[in-house]
């Protein structure tokens, strides 16, 4: 295969990853005539990651938090999108290797984000349920709903407990929001769907190794989030570390165990580090060490933004910025200006993170918000959370769909998306022509495009 990207006298900027940072950069560069933009991504859409948990709990349709890349970037002839995976970087050749062949660059921007970090624990890799992609969110929804269907037919209390009880590991925003939503479902929706089951016996556990929930947020937010979850009936265990999971029992470091078939992992992330870069460029949790211009250490033509970038900034951010949307968006915006300055012989501007605050929703009408000038919680915080996330979604249609879903859920206590939809796979793999196999062996010898 061949990427088939036309030769141009413009500077070619290859962006790998269409998350918040990569897509922001691509949209800004698309307006500048001096660049040819090549966006490489595994999927043909952008994902709004903060709302994965609502897909997993049947609150939103998956397509509500997805937006097609070609619609986001328009029909600009200087923008070329290739839906493929990247296998590595060859800095000496100024090229990346992809599943469809090599692509050369003048400037390379790595924005592949992060994936679930299981901290090398094979038991969790094999059996825990992650939620770092829309596919994983849908798989989690299918798993939870299928459990309730199977719970109607079990013969022992042990089997019933294993199917209905849930353990969530990680007390960050994802874990807190997921537990709050599950608790609301247990109280309002699930008893109507499954009147034969007693949901008073469904236990939701949140396990956090630290001494508080929502670690980066204020003490007030941490306190209120714990109180809200406890009021909803979530069993919160702080200063507790999960040690093992055999698919039926979760074991803790204090010797206690919890019977469940469902361990949801929200305990951390690790950057999607590309192959081919020197080991000294890789820092903590796989993030690439960059300077204040987002240049990867030791390179002037390779950049990293967002979750993948480890940028130390003064005393406030000595270990890098938080791996959330705002740093990625702001870095993408500034990098578009800096690349323009570099092509014109100017001096780039160093990045300074503007912390706009953080927030988390715990349940219906319950949220915590930390802004630079005020901290608040409760119903108004929940409305603030709804508005901020609604405005951040790409596309008017997506915003309208999400708003309708949220209002319907709020007024009726009824999420209508509780569907178990699984892919139907072919009985046998499709035959791959021998010449295709030969081509893939020779891909390293193919000249870069």
Secondary structure, DSSP 8 states (H G I E B T S, - for coil): --------SSEEEEEE--SHHHHHHHHHHTT-TTEEEEEEESSSEEE-GGGHHHHHTTSS-GGGGEEEHHHHHTT-TTEEEEE--EEEEEGGGTEEEETTEEEE-SEEEE---EEE--TT-HHHHHH-B--SSHHHHHHHHHHHHHHHHHHTT--SHHHHHHHH-EEEE--SHHHHHHHHHHHHHHHHTHHHH-TTS-GGG--EEEE-SSSSSSTTS-HHHHHHHHHHHHHTT-EEE-S--EEEE-SSEEEETTS-EEE-S-EEE-S-EEE---TTS-GGGB-GGG-EEB-TT-BBTT-SSEEE-GGGEE--BTTTBTT---SSHHHHHHHHHHHHHHHHHHHTT------------EEEEEETTEEEEE-SS-EEESHHHHHHHHHHHHHHSSSHHHHHHHHHHHHHHHHHS-------------SS-----HHHHHHHHTGGGS---
